[in-house]
């Protein structure tokens, strides 16, 4: 699970696969984790109405 985000297997393709895999995938994964940590630590996210789930959006 630790390297799932940056794997180059065919089951997960956000950064390409094989010899054409993105060389910046490790940097991008680290930046995403840092951004998520910043959001969690610095912002208080709450539901609009406690206990009520918003409807699912479908495209």
Biopython code that builds the backbone (N, CA, C, O; Angstrom):
import numpy as np
from Bio.PDB.StructureBuilder import StructureBuilder

atoms = [
    (1, "UNK", "N", (0.827, -1.200, 0.000)),
    (1, "UNK", "CA", (0.000, 0.000, 0.000)),
    (1, "UNK", "C", (0.867, 1.260, 0.000)),
    (1, "UNK", "O", (0.458, 2.294, -0.527)),
    (2, "UNK", "N", (2.049, 1.177, 0.583)),
    (2, "UNK", "CA", (2.911, 2.350, 0.704)),
    (2, "UNK", "C", (3.272, 2.943, -0.662)),
    (2, "UNK", "O", (3.327, 4.164, -0.808)),
    (3, "UNK", "N", (3.511, 2.112, -1.638)),
    (3, "UNK", "CA", (3.912, 2.587, -2.966)),
    (3, "UNK", "C", (2.787, 2.488, -3.991)),
    (3, "UNK", "O", (3.035, 2.629, -5.189)),
    (4, "UNK", "N", (1.565, 2.249, -3.545)),
    (4, "UNK", "CA", (0.441, 2.097, -4.477)),
    (4, "UNK", "C", (0.253, 3.337, -5.341)),
    (4, "UNK", "O", (-0.049, 3.219, -6.528)),
    (5, "UNK", "N", (0.423, 4.499, -4.778)),
    (5, "UNK", "CA", (0.186, 5.743, -5.506)),
    (5, "UNK", "C", (1.200, 5.973, -6.624)),
    (5, "UNK", "O", (0.875, 6.613, -7.625)),
    (6, "UNK", "N", (2.399, 5.471, -6.475)),
    (6, "UNK", "CA", (3.446, 5.705, -7.468)),
    (6, "UNK", "C", (3.810, 4.449, -8.250)),
    (6, "UNK", "O", (4.798, 4.445, -8.983)),
    (7, "UNK", "N", (3.027, 3.386, -8.104)),
    (7, "UNK", "CA", (3.335, 2.152, -8.822)),
    (7, "UNK", "C", (3.163, 2.352, -10.321)),
    (7, "UNK", "O", (2.430, 3.240, -10.757)),
    (8, "UNK", "N", (3.835, 1.531, -11.096)),
    (8, "UNK", "CA", (3.749, 1.632, -12.549)),
    (8, "UNK", "C", (3.049, 0.420, -13.146)),
    (8, "UNK", "O", (3.203, 0.133, -14.333)),
    (9, "UNK", "N", (2.283, -0.290, -12.331)),
    (9, "UNK", "CA", (1.546, -1.444, -12.822)),
    (9, "UNK", "C", (0.345, -1.023, -13.654)),
    (9, "UNK", "O", (-0.068, 0.137, -13.631)),
    (10, "UNK", "N", (-0.204, -1.972, -14.382)),
    (10, "UNK", "CA", (-1.335, -1.667, -15.260)),
    (10, "UNK", "C", (-2.647, -1.521, -14.503)),
    (10, "UNK", "O", (-3.641, -1.094, -15.090)),
    (11, "UNK", "N", (-2.679, -1.863, -13.218)),
    (11, "UNK", "CA", (-3.913, -1.726, -12.444)),
    (11, "UNK", "C", (-4.115, -0.311, -11.899)),
    (11, "UNK", "O", (-5.194, 0.001, -11.396)),
    (12, "UNK", "N", (-3.106, 0.544, -11.988)),
    (12, "UNK", "CA", (-3.180, 1.916, -11.470)),
    (12, "UNK", "C", (-2.330, 2.793, -12.389)),
    (12, "UNK", "O", (-1.102, 2.747, -12.312)),
    (13, "UNK", "N", (-2.963, 3.596, -13.263)),
    (13, "UNK", "CA", (-2.220, 4.280, -14.321)),
    (13, "UNK", "C", (-2.127, 5.808, -14.261)),
    (13, "UNK", "O", (-1.941, 6.413, -15.317)),
    (14, "UNK", "N", (-2.239, 6.461, -13.136)),
    (14, "UNK", "CA", (-2.196, 7.922, -13.187)),
    (14, "UNK", "C", (-0.844, 8.486, -13.638)),
    (14, "UNK", "O", (-0.787, 9.606, -14.145)),
    (15, "UNK", "N", (0.228, 7.741, -13.463)),
    (15, "UNK", "CA", (1.558, 8.223, -13.847)),
    (15, "UNK", "C", (2.175, 7.414, -14.982)),
    (15, "UNK", "O", (3.390, 7.446, -15.174)),
    (16, "UNK", "N", (1.356, 6.697, -15.731)),
    (16, "UNK", "CA", (1.869, 5.906, -16.839)),
    (16, "UNK", "C", (2.351, 4.543, -16.380)),
    (16, "UNK", "O", (2.183, 4.160, -15.222)),
    (17, "UNK", "N", (2.947, 3.826, -17.301)),
    (17, "UNK", "CA", (3.395, 2.472, -16.984)),
    (17, "UNK", "C", (4.681, 2.135, -17.732)),
    (17, "UNK", "O", (5.008, 2.754, -18.745)),
    (18, "UNK", "N", (5.389, 1.163, -17.224)),
    (18, "UNK", "CA", (6.599, 0.681, -17.881)),
    (18, "UNK", "C", (7.690, 1.729, -17.973)),
    (18, "UNK", "O", (7.856, 2.555, -17.076)),
    (19, "UNK", "N", (8.441, 1.684, -19.083)),
    (19, "UNK", "CA", (9.565, 2.613, -19.242)),
    (19, "UNK", "C", (9.115, 4.043, -19.525)),
    (19, "UNK", "O", (9.935, 4.961, -19.521)),
    (20, "UNK", "N", (7.823, 4.240, -19.769)),
    (20, "UNK", "CA", (7.294, 5.580, -20.025)),
    (20, "UNK", "C", (6.640, 6.193, -18.785)),
    (20, "UNK", "O", (5.924, 7.189, -18.892)),
    (21, "UNK", "N", (6.878, 5.610, -17.623)),
    (21, "UNK", "CA", (6.299, 6.132, -16.383)),
    (21, "UNK", "C", (6.876, 7.516, -16.073)),
    (21, "UNK", "O", (8.036, 7.801, -16.371)),
    (22, "UNK", "N", (6.062, 8.346, -15.485)),
    (22, "UNK", "CA", (6.451, 9.718, -15.164)),
    (22, "UNK", "C", (7.611, 9.737, -14.161)),
    (22, "UNK", "O", (7.507, 9.133, -13.094)),
    (23, "UNK", "N", (8.710, 10.418, -14.488)),
    (23, "UNK", "CA", (9.828, 10.477, -13.550)),
    (23, "UNK", "C", (9.527, 11.340, -12.320)),
    (23, "UNK", "O", (10.216, 11.219, -11.308)),
    (24, "UNK", "N", (8.522, 12.199, -12.387)),
    (24, "UNK", "CA", (8.185, 13.062, -11.260)),
    (24, "UNK", "C", (7.108, 12.497, -10.359)),
    (24, "UNK", "O", (6.578, 13.217, -9.512)),
    (25, "UNK", "N", (6.769, 11.214, -10.518)),
    (25, "UNK", "CA", (5.656, 10.637, -9.752)),
    (25, "UNK", "C", (5.933, 10.609, -8.251)),
    (25, "UNK", "O", (5.004, 10.772, -7.460)),
    (26, "UNK", "N", (7.165, 10.409, -7.844)),
    (26, "UNK", "CA", (7.480, 10.379, -6.415)),
    (26, "UNK", "C", (7.358, 11.781, -5.814)),
    (26, "UNK", "O", (6.849, 11.943, -4.705)),
    (27, "UNK", "N", (7.827, 12.790, -6.550)),
    (27, "UNK", "CA", (7.696, 14.176, -6.098)),
    (27, "UNK", "C", (6.224, 14.566, -6.006)),
    (27, "UNK", "O", (5.807, 15.180, -5.024)),
    (28, "UNK", "N", (5.434, 14.213, -7.023)),
    (28, "UNK", "CA", (4.005, 14.541, -7.035)),
    (28, "UNK", "C", (3.281, 13.875, -5.870)),
    (28, "UNK", "O", (2.441, 14.506, -5.227)),
    (29, "UNK", "N", (3.589, 12.625, -5.592)),
    (29, "UNK", "CA", (2.948, 11.916, -4.486)),
    (29, "UNK", "C", (3.298, 12.573, -3.153)),
    (29, "UNK", "O", (2.438, 12.708, -2.282)),
    (30, "UNK", "N", (4.546, 12.977, -2.992)),
    (30, "UNK", "CA", (4.968, 13.644, -1.760)),
    (30, "UNK", "C", (4.258, 14.985, -1.602)),
    (30, "UNK", "O", (3.828, 15.329, -0.501)),
    (31, "UNK", "N", (4.131, 15.740, -2.679)),
    (31, "UNK", "CA", (3.437, 17.029, -2.630)),
    (31, "UNK", "C", (1.958, 16.859, -2.286)),
    (31, "UNK", "O", (1.411, 17.641, -1.509)),
    (32, "UNK", "N", (1.312, 15.852, -2.854)),
    (32, "UNK", "CA", (-0.098, 15.599, -2.537)),
    (32, "UNK", "C", (-0.280, 15.252, -1.063)),
    (32, "UNK", "O", (-1.222, 15.717, -0.421)),
    (33, "UNK", "N", (0.621, 14.436, -0.533)),
    (33, "UNK", "CA", (0.540, 14.071, 0.886)),
    (33, "UNK", "C", (0.769, 15.290, 1.777)),
    (33, "UNK", "O", (0.091, 15.454, 2.792)),
    (34, "UNK", "N", (1.716, 16.141, 1.404)),
    (34, "UNK", "CA", (1.985, 17.354, 2.182)),
    (34, "UNK", "C", (0.791, 18.298, 2.144)),
    (34, "UNK", "O", (0.442, 18.898, 3.161)),
    (35, "UNK", "N", (0.161, 18.437, 0.976)),
    (35, "UNK", "CA", (-1.004, 19.306, 0.851)),
    (35, "UNK", "C", (-2.170, 18.775, 1.685)),
    (35, "UNK", "O", (-2.856, 19.548, 2.355)),
    (36, "UNK", "N", (-2.397, 17.472, 1.649)),
    (36, "UNK", "CA", (-3.469, 16.881, 2.442)),
    (36, "UNK", "C", (-3.203, 17.071, 3.935)),
    (36, "UNK", "O", (-4.119, 17.397, 4.690)),
    (37, "UNK", "N", (-1.965, 16.872, 4.362)),
    (37, "UNK", "CA", (-1.618, 17.083, 5.768)),
    (37, "UNK", "C", (-1.854, 18.535, 6.173)),
    (37, "UNK", "O", (-2.359, 18.797, 7.264)),
    (38, "UNK", "N", (-1.497, 19.471, 5.315)),
    (38, "UNK", "CA", (-1.720, 20.893, 5.593)),
    (38, "UNK", "C", (-3.212, 21.182, 5.758)),
    (38, "UNK", "O", (-3.609, 21.883, 6.689)),
    (39, "UNK", "N", (-4.036, 20.647, 4.862)),
    (39, "UNK", "CA", (-5.481, 20.870, 4.951)),
    (39, "UNK", "C", (-6.060, 20.290, 6.236)),
    (39, "UNK", "O", (-6.874, 20.933, 6.899)),
    (40, "UNK", "N", (-5.645, 19.088, 6.585)),
    (40, "UNK", "CA", (-6.170, 18.431, 7.786)),
    (40, "UNK", "C", (-5.752, 19.183, 9.049)),
    (40, "UNK", "O", (-6.546, 19.325, 9.979)),
    (41, "UNK", "N", (-4.523, 19.659, 9.084)),
    (41, "UNK", "CA", (-4.020, 20.334, 10.281)),
    (41, "UNK", "C", (-4.522, 21.770, 10.440)),
    (41, "UNK", "O", (-4.657, 22.253, 11.564)),
    (42, "UNK", "N", (-4.798, 22.453, 9.335)),
    (42, "UNK", "CA", (-5.097, 23.880, 9.412)),
    (42, "UNK", "C", (-6.542, 24.284, 9.159)),
    (42, "UNK", "O", (-6.890, 25.452, 9.329)),
    (43, "UNK", "N", (-7.382, 23.351, 8.760)),
    (43, "UNK", "CA", (-8.770, 23.693, 8.468)),
    (43, "UNK", "C", (-9.712, 22.780, 9.231)),
    (43, "UNK", "O", (-9.415, 21.608, 9.460)),
    (44, "UNK", "N", (-10.847, 23.330, 9.618)),
    (44, "UNK", "CA", (-11.865, 22.572, 10.335)),
    (44, "UNK", "C", (-13.022, 22.320, 9.372)),
    (44, "UNK", "O", (-13.791, 23.233, 9.071)),
    (45, "UNK", "N", (-13.144, 21.106, 8.898)),
    (45, "UNK", "CA", (-14.173, 20.755, 7.917)),
    (45, "UNK", "C", (-15.335, 20.100, 8.649)),
    (45, "UNK", "O", (-15.158, 19.128, 9.384)),
    (46, "UNK", "N", (-16.525, 20.649, 8.434)),
    (46, "UNK", "CA", (-17.720, 20.111, 9.081)),
    (46, "UNK", "C", (-18.835, 19.973, 8.057)),
    (46, "UNK", "O", (-18.853, 20.673, 7.044)),
    (47, "UNK", "N", (-19.761, 19.066, 8.329)),
    (47, "UNK", "CA", (-20.933, 18.921, 7.474)),
    (47, "UNK", "C", (-21.866, 20.108, 7.702)),
    (47, "UNK", "O", (-21.903, 20.669, 8.797)),
    (48, "UNK", "N", (-22.621, 20.492, 6.664)),
    (48, "UNK", "CA", (-23.563, 21.606, 6.804)),
    (48, "UNK", "C", (-24.593, 21.320, 7.882)),
    (48, "UNK", "O", (-24.821, 22.139, 8.773)),
    (49, "UNK", "N", (-25.209, 20.156, 7.793)),
    (49, "UNK", "CA", (-26.193, 19.734, 8.787)),
    (49, "UNK", "C", (-25.676, 18.440, 9.400)),
    (49, "UNK", "O", (-25.463, 17.456, 8.693)),
    (50, "UNK", "N", (-25.478, 18.440, 10.686)),
    (50, "UNK", "CA", (-24.924, 17.286, 11.374)),
    (50, "UNK", "C", (-25.800, 16.055, 11.175)),
    (50, "UNK", "O", (-27.006, 16.092, 11.423)),
    (51, "UNK", "N", (-25.185, 14.967, 10.726)),
    (51, "UNK", "CA", (-25.898, 13.705, 10.581)),
    (51, "UNK", "C", (-26.631, 13.529, 9.267)),
    (51, "UNK", "O", (-27.219, 12.473, 9.033)),
    (52, "UNK", "N", (-26.615, 14.543, 8.394)),
    (52, "UNK", "CA", (-27.299, 14.440, 7.106)),
    (52, "UNK", "C", (-26.248, 14.372, 6.002)),
    (52, "UNK", "O", (-25.394, 15.251, 5.887)),
    (53, "UNK", "N", (-26.323, 13.328, 5.201)),
    (53, "UNK", "CA", (-25.375, 13.156, 4.110)),
    (53, "UNK", "C", (-25.924, 13.821, 2.850)),
    (53, "UNK", "O", (-27.090, 13.624, 2.510)),
    (54, "UNK", "N", (-25.096, 14.609, 2.151)),
    (54, "UNK", "CA", (-25.564, 15.234, 0.911)),
    (54, "UNK", "C", (-25.795, 14.165, -0.157)),
    (54, "UNK", "O", (-25.186, 13.097, -0.101)),
    (55, "UNK", "N", (-26.664, 14.441, -1.126)),
    (55, "UNK", "CA", (-26.927, 13.449, -2.169)),
    (55, "UNK", "C", (-25.683, 13.210, -3.025)),
    (55, "UNK", "O", (-24.856, 14.103, -3.206)),
    (56, "UNK", "N", (-25.568, 11.997, -3.544)),
    (56, "UNK", "CA", (-24.449, 11.666, -4.425)),
    (56, "UNK", "C", (-24.615, 12.377, -5.759)),
    (56, "UNK", "O", (-25.707, 12.404, -6.327)),
    (57, "UNK", "N", (-23.540, 12.945, -6.248)),
    (57, "UNK", "CA", (-23.560, 13.577, -7.570)),
    (57, "UNK", "C", (-23.189, 12.537, -8.612)),
    (57, "UNK", "O", (-22.184, 11.841, -8.467)),
    (58, "UNK", "N", (-23.982, 12.428, -9.646)),
    (58, "UNK", "CA", (-23.665, 11.512, -10.738)),
    (58, "UNK", "C", (-23.504, 12.304, -12.017)),
    (58, "UNK", "O", (-24.164, 13.323, -12.225)),
    (59, "UNK", "N", (-22.633, 11.831, -12.855)),
    (59, "UNK", "CA", (-22.366, 12.530, -14.107)),
    (59, "UNK", "C", (-23.052, 11.832, -15.241)),
    (59, "UNK", "O", (-22.948, 12.269, -16.387)),
]
sb = StructureBuilder()
sb.init_structure("model")
sb.init_model(0)
sb.init_chain("A")
sb.init_seg("    ")
for serial, (resi, resn, name, xyz) in enumerate(atoms, 1):
    if name == "N":
        sb.init_residue(resn, " ", resi, " ")
    sb.init_atom(name, np.array(xyz, "f"), 0.0, 1.0, " ", f" {name:<3s}", serial, name[0])
structure = sb.get_structure()
